[in-house]
Amino acid sequence: MKKQFYLLFIGMLLLNSFRVNAQFNWLVGGNATGGDRLFGSTTPFAVQFITNNVERGRVTNTGLWGFGTISPTAKLHINGTLGEDPFRVQSNGTTKLMVHSNGGISIGSLTAPSANNLFVNNNVGIGISNPGVKLHVAGGADASLSSGGFIVSGALTGENISIDNNEIMARNNGLASNLFLNHNGGDLIIHAGPSSAGGKVGIHTTAPAVEAHLVHGVGNGTTHGFRMANSGSNNENWTFYVQNGTGALELYANNVFRGSFNDVSGAYTSVSDIRLKKNIELAEAVLPKVLKLGVKKYHFLKNAPEDIKYYGLVAQEVEKIFPEVVYKQKGDDGTEVYTMDYNAFGVLAIKAIQEQQQKVSNLENQLAQQNERLAKLELALTSNHANQNLDFTDLDLKGISLEQNHPNPVDQTTTFRYTIPAGANAQIKIYDAATGMLVKSLIAPTNGQAQMNSSDLKTGNYIYTLIVNGKAAASKQMIISK
């Protein structure tokens, strides 16, 4: 019995010795374990790490590691105290990742960014392992209205911008949206440098040939083309439209066709369709007004003295004669300047030529009638030469001539010019063309010039004859007009 009790006692001591060795087999300075060993708790409690009797970290019973917190919520939860940097990663003594006490994060540098900001000291690659620039994104999909893009800014269910490797697209929850460039900002500069072959802008074309290349649809200038509009409340605008059929450049003002430039000659033609006109009437006489126009030669203020001068008219002068062709333009800034419709002078010239031609035709008719009367008068004078003391026999006309009186028609005075031989005796006799009666006789001096006052003659047609040494040498027609 004693032997059995002794054996039981020895066994209990050995068992107790095994338990003590199992609990304290981790030694300061290290252990030679000979294999994997366990460290921690086998009960549902956290394992705490302390120094100087202060907890420095713990592992919860669910396996969450916490530093600076007794209730970690992630696999690794670090909570730095005020003024303490919570996290740093180094490689060969060089900091590669740093979480600063202010909440800022530095990558590739120890430099502290401002609070809660991220600072990256080198390039960032998304979808690429060797980024070539500060932010390099690769591997995205082609942007579409519903998906795709390398970078998206904004909510997918609202307004957003999608950027892929060759386009920028504005979207709104799968639909097209407006894209604003530098909206409410400064100037938008596209490739500043006109000498370069690049930097061209294409609208509806992927191959712009010039600095600004617009390809518009087929229709008219109300819905297609290049439009310039004023931002004022009146919404005044002009549109340029290239005609598909003829190639003409058409102009529209506020959606109304105004004219076009011919694609071959460059000639501009403005609208003149009777269907677009009203209150049509014949124009009054313009010839007297046209004769008052003063054509000038001038320089503009910016010209140098040696520059060639321009031919033209002065608007303020023309306004007094043809106010319909002069415009006093008042700009949006309040400045005023005169402009003039030079094209209208072509129409005025046509009207003036028509009036002048009518005068010429009337004079031609009068001349024909007067020539007929002159023939009759000469016949009458020939038959009655004895009574008039005229001799129409052959006369040597060498050295004798008679010019048309000037002015003609005659209002007050007129001058007769002629040539006669030296020592000749000459007179100028005036006859009524209608009756053939002699109404006036003038001495014709040898200096070749004689003047007449018409105050004693009635308005009408007359024939004047140069008489040399008693013989009729030449005759001309004269008109008295008072």
Secondary structure, DSSP 8 states (H G I E B T S, - for coil): -HHHHHHHHHHHHHHHHHHHHHHS---TT----SS----S-SSSS-EEEEETTEEEEEE-TTS-EEES-SS--SSEEE---TT---EEEEETTEEEEEE-TTS-EEESS----STT-EEESS-EEES-SS-SSSEEE-S-B---SSS-BSEEEE-TTSEEEEE-SS-EEEEETTEE----SSTTSS---SSS-TTSS---EEES-SS-SSSEEE---SS-TTTSSEEEE-SSTT--EEEEEE-TTT--EEEEETTEEEEEE-TTT--EEE---GGG--S-------HHHHTT---EEE--TT--TTS--EEE--HHHHHHH-GGGEEEEE-TTS-EEEEE-TTHHHHHHHHHHHHHHHHHHHHHHHHHHHHHHHHHHHHHHHHTHHHHT-B-S----TT-EE---BSSSBSSEEEEEEE--TT--EEEEEEETTT--EEEEEE--TTSEEEEE-TTS-SEEEEEEEEETTEEEEEEEEEE--
